[in-house]
Amino acid sequence: MLIEIPDDLRYLSELYSADAADACFLAEYPSSNSKDTIFQNSTEFIIHDPFPAPPRELLTSLGPHHLMCCWGTQLPVTSQIAPPGKLLEHWQRTFGTEGLPKWKPYDDSDLFITMFPHQSIPPQQQVVEPLVNYELHSKEIIEQIDCPQAKVYDSIEYPCIVKLSHGYAGLGNYLLRDASDEAAMREELAKHWSDSTLIINSVIENICGDYGVQFYLRRDGSIIWLGLTEQHFNESKRWCGGTYSKHLQTDLLQSFEPHVTATAATLHEKGYFGVVGIDILRDDEGRCFLVDVNPRLTGITPFLMASRIFQGEDSYDEGIYQASFRFNGTLTELISVAESIDYGRVLILSAFERSAGDNRTTICHVSVSSESQSRNREALDQLAKH
């Protein structure tokens, strides 16, 4: 199966409009434990949310709005809350009018491109049949893909990685080194997800690279290459961002091709089309292992698309993405500082403000692109010191 590498692709709606011309992109996850969203998966299509539940602002603003960046104008987008006007103006100054999403209020009669199967939306209004989509979102699908990957155990063998079937962003993953780790995991699961399906994998040793690889799978089964990022995780092993490098886009494509084509073949056979994110680990001998499959836009997709644009327009070959970045000031001040940095492109993908007395803090997803990662970190430091 050939992988097409597009030269002129800018926005994701250009791809989706060819396969789902009448659809609207619903940029919100449902929740199985938070009441702060109208999209409840309380009895069907359980998603393994974190405990405690994410704040309302993360569910309804920070998360959905950043997925609208670099979506484009070919298809509309929707969410419970409209993206802030100041944020849209920032995107327009960055990309021009063709880069602005066409937001519309949520209408329960629309046909939806979803991030995850929704219990509250009739199946015929979701472009991928939700039962199929739920199957494909399970970690169990990985074993069905014919490419190098971690071993799957029938029972716990130390050391191992245990994953909840429908966790996301590194949530619901447990590294078990001994019986005490297992006891702690089981105590936590008994409180929150006592009936969840567990997938048990071997630990891949000597990892030297953790990559998020993205492609678009057309309805006809053909593959459009989008690119890859190196992934970052915080001290709690939760995903928190990543980096983009021009040279890796071509240097690693051949190594990752078997994993991409095998994943595409399996998903196409099941009836999926759309963006696919897969996670690949590379060890110190150059061997590559598929460790996760996400048939949807992922948290880093907008950053990847923006990095492609800035590479082409400004020859900025390096990018960095920081999720949930804290800025001491208002959204207006944040955008002003971001746009004042002249040695790179600082993009605010989404944001919301918090108040504590007279102090205002803005939580944002932010990306920086420039000639080097040291320059990118300099820009993040400039934002942090404001």
Protein Blocks (a to p, Z undefined) as FASTA:
>chain_A
ZZdddfkbmbfklmmmmmmmmbccdfbdcdfkbckbfbdcfkgopacdddddddfklmmm
mmmmmmmgonbjmbccddfbdcdfklmmmmmmmnojmlpccdddddfkbccddfbdcfkl
cfklpfbafklmmmmmpmklmmmpgcddddddfbdcdddddddfkbgehiaiacdfbfkl
mmmmmmmmmmmmmmbccddddddehiabdcdddddddfkopacdfbdcdddddfkopafb
dcddfklmmmmmmmmmmmmmmmmmmmmmnopacdddddddddfkopacdfbdcddddfkl
mmmmmmmmmmmmnopabdcddehiaceddfklmmmmmmmpmkbccddfbdcdddehjbcc
dddddddddfbfklmmmmmmmmmmZZ
